[in-house]
């Protein structure tokens, strides 16, 4: 069971309007936009105890393989957390939905075999600290599975992403930042980067600020150090 923290209030994130929009939009993206297939790819082969960071409305839950013994799913936003708890009832593996923020995970160190970050690292308030926390709670050799928006390779789109991140995008989209360099941040946090691939969503000619994505795996190295501290 999670070790609850007194440092983070249950509603550390509160975006009720965006949460309701996201709940509808994400279901449509899964069923009509092909996102469900990326979720399945992301989670394939996981086993043991897994922590999911920012579970949203729980769309990953149905894709966890039976080798997973338990999922502790953190969701800081109240509206989405309620939807995730309902989705957990239909999962084929045990899922415990709890409040908590990525920057202060309310669980013990080295308690998990795997961690999942799915379309959430773009919106955490402090990305280095969140990744440091994920690294802390993984056992040595444990895997971080990630499926995230990322900084575009195209200079033009990257400039657009940075302008949006400094202005309207985070306000409109629940704190989302489109120009974060996910791979660089994961490596800077002390993870060993494994297989990963970049792609666009949608895959056609139309490119949105959120189109550049990366999906892959990184591992906490074996050893006793906790890696670089972001604060």
C-alpha positions in Angstrom: 0.0 0.0 0.0 1.2 3.6 -0.6 2.8 5.5 2.2 0.8 8.7 2.3 2.7 11.9 2.5 1.7 15.0 4.5 3.7 17.3 2.2 1.3 17.3 -0.7 -2.4 18.2 -0.4 -4.9 15.8 -2.0 -5.8 18.5 -4.6 -2.3 19.6 -5.5 -3.5 20.1 -9.0 -6.9 21.6 -9.7 -8.1 22.0 -13.3 -11.8 21.1 -13.2 -12.7 22.6 -16.6 -9.7 21.1 -18.4 -10.2 17.8 -16.6 -13.7 17.5 -18.0 -12.5 18.4 -21.5 -9.6 16.0 -21.3 -11.8 13.1 -20.2 -13.9 13.5 -23.4 -11.0 14.3 -25.7 -8.8 11.4 -24.5 -11.4 8.8 -25.0 -11.9 10.0 -28.6 -8.2 10.1 -29.2 -7.9 6.5 -28.0 -10.8 5.1 -30.1 -10.4 7.2 -33.2 -6.9 8.6 -33.1 -4.9 5.5 -32.5 -3.6 6.4 -29.0 -4.8 3.1 -27.5 -2.3 1.2 -29.6 0.5 3.4 -28.2 -0.7 2.7 -24.7 -0.6 -1.1 -25.4 2.9 -0.8 -26.8 4.0 1.3 -23.8 2.9 -1.3 -21.2 3.7 -4.5 -23.0 6.1 -6.8 -21.0 5.7 -5.0 -17.7 5.7 -7.2 -14.6 5.6 -6.9 -10.8 4.7 -3.8 -8.9 4.1 -0.7 -11.1 3.6 3.0 -10.2 1.7 5.1 -12.7 2.4 8.8 -12.5 -0.6 11.0 -13.5 -3.1 8.3 -14.4 -5.6 10.8 -15.7 -8.9 9.1 -16.3 -7.4 5.6 -16.2 -7.2 4.8 -19.9 -4.0 2.8 -19.4 -5.5 0.4 -17.0 -7.0 -2.0 -19.5 -3.6 -2.4 -21.2 -1.6 -3.7 -18.2 -0.4 -7.3 -18.8 -1.4 -10.0 -16.3 2.2 -10.3 -15.2 1.7 -7.0 -13.3 0.9 -7.8 -9.7 -0.3 -4.3 -8.6 -0.6 -0.8 -10.0 -0.4 2.2 -7.7 -1.9 4.9 -9.9 -1.4 8.5 -8.7 -3.7 11.3 -10.0 -3.6 14.7 -8.3 -6.7 16.2 -10.1 -9.9 15.3 -8.3 -12.2 15.0 -11.3 -9.8 12.8 -13.2 -9.0 10.8 -10.1 -12.7 9.9 -9.7 -12.8 8.7 -13.3 -9.6 6.7 -12.8 -11.1 5.0 -9.7 -14.1 3.9 -11.8 -11.8 2.7 -14.6 -9.8 0.7 -12.1 -12.9 -1.5 -11.3 -12.7 -2.8 -14.9 -9.0 -3.5 -15.0 -7.7 -7.1 -15.1 -4.9 -6.3 -12.6 -5.2 -4.8 -9.2 -5.2 -1.0 -9.4 -5.1 1.4 -6.4 -5.9 5.0 -7.4 -4.5 7.5 -4.9 -3.9 11.3 -4.7 -0.4 12.5 -5.0 2.0 14.7 -7.1 4.9 13.6 -9.2 7.3 15.9 -7.3 6.6 14.2 -4.0 5.6 10.6 -4.5 3.8 9.3 -1.4 5.5 5.9 -1.6 8.6 4.2 -0.2 12.0 4.2 -2.0 12.9 1.2 -4.3 9.3 -0.2 -3.9 8.5 -0.7 -7.6 9.6 -2.8 -10.5 8.3 -0.4 -13.1 7.0 3.2 -13.5 4.8 4.6 -16.2 4.7 8.2 -17.4 2.1 8.6 -20.1 1.3 12.1 -21.4 2.1 13.6 -18.0 5.7 14.8 -17.9 4.6 17.7 -20.1 2.5 19.0 -17.3 4.4 18.4 -14.1 5.4 21.6 -12.4 9.0 20.5 -11.8 10.3 18.0 -14.3 13.7 17.3 -12.9 12.3 16.8 -9.4 9.5 14.5 -10.7 12.0 12.3 -12.6 14.3 12.2 -9.5 11.3 11.0 -7.5 10.5 8.3 -10.1 14.1 7.2 -9.9 13.9 7.0 -6.1 10.9 4.8 -6.0 12.2 2.3 -8.7 14.3 -0.6 -7.6 17.8 -0.7 -9.2 17.3 -2.0 -12.7 13.6 -1.0 -12.6 12.1 0.4 -15.8 10.5 3.8 -16.6 8.1 3.4 -19.5 7.4 6.8 -21.1 5.0 8.0 -23.8 5.2 11.8 -24.0 5.0 15.0 -26.0 8.4 16.3 -26.8 10.4 19.1 -28.3 10.1 19.1 -32.1 13.2 18.4 -34.3 12.0 21.0 -36.8 13.3 24.5 -35.8 10.2 26.2 -36.9 7.8 24.0 -34.9 10.2 24.1 -31.9 10.0 27.9 -31.9 6.2 27.8 -32.0 6.2 25.4 -29.1 8.4 27.6 -27.0 6.3 30.7 -27.7 3.1 28.8 -26.8 4.7 27.5 -23.6 5.5 31.0 -22.5 2.0 32.3 -23.2 -1.4 30.6 -23.6 -0.8 26.9 -23.9 -0.2 25.9 -20.2 -3.2 28.1 -19.1 -5.5 26.5 -21.7 -4.3 22.9 -21.3 -3.9 22.1 -17.6 -0.3 23.1 -17.3 0.9 21.2 -20.4 4.2 22.3 -22.0 4.9 21.3 -25.5 8.6 22.1 -25.8 10.1 19.9 -23.1 13.0 17.8 -24.2 11.8 14.6 -22.6 14.8 12.4 -23.6 17.4 14.9 -22.4 15.5 15.3 -19.1 15.3 11.6 -18.5 19.0 11.1 -19.1 19.9 14.2 -16.9 17.9 12.5 -14.1 20.4 9.6 -14.1 18.4 7.0 -16.1 20.0 4.7 -18.6 18.1 5.3 -21.9 16.9 2.1 -23.6 14.9 1.5 -26.8 12.8 4.5 -27.9 11.3 5.9 -31.0 10.0 9.3 -32.1 6.8 9.8 -34.1 4.0 12.3 -34.8 0.4 12.2 -33.6 -1.4 12.5 -35.9 1.0 10.9 -38.5 -0.3 12.9 -41.5 0.9 16.3 -42.8 -0.9 18.3 -40.2 1.4 19.1 -37.3 0.1 20.3 -34.0 2.3 21.7 -31.2 1.7 18.4 -29.4 2.4 16.2 -32.5 6.1 15.3 -31.8 6.1 12.4 -29.4 8.5 9.9 -28.0 7.8 6.4 -26.6 10.4 4.2 -24.9 12.0 2.7 -21.9 14.7 3.9 -19.5 16.2 2.1 -16.5 17.4 3.0 -13.0 21.0 1.9 -13.0 22.2 -0.6 -10.4 24.1 1.0 -7.5 23.4 2.8 -4.3 23.5 6.5 -5.4 20.3 8.4 -6.0 21.7 10.4 -8.9 21.7 14.2 -9.3 19.3 16.0 -7.0 17.3 18.8 -8.7 17.0 21.0 -5.7 
